[in-house]
Amino acid sequence: ITAAHVFLGGPLGIPELMASQDLSETAAWVPYFCWHDGTVALFVSGIALGYSAAKPGNRVLAVFATGLILGIGLLGLGVAALGNATLFSTPAPYAFNVIGTVAMLGLFLDRRSA
């Protein structure tokens, strides 16, 4: 998912954002930073979920990563619903929620097997 975010999503929005002559430097660089912030969140959460799945006893790590991903996902849905519905035409409001839901299901199934 992180690779898709970087290599498929990045080329769709970042060049246009950075090439815009209509934006101030702040208006261009803050979303650029946020894009990379999301990349780090995906990457670190993926490692945390993988590690907690491979090494029993790390449930807190999985709960934290799941909460982070679901929080970002819900933020995406909220911004799209309350801010600008154009965001619904991108993966942003969906991808994080799918990942978070699968992670939450994994937490639920792990708890039932304990």
Order of alpha helices (4+ residues) and beta strands (2+ residues): alpha-alpha-alpha-alpha
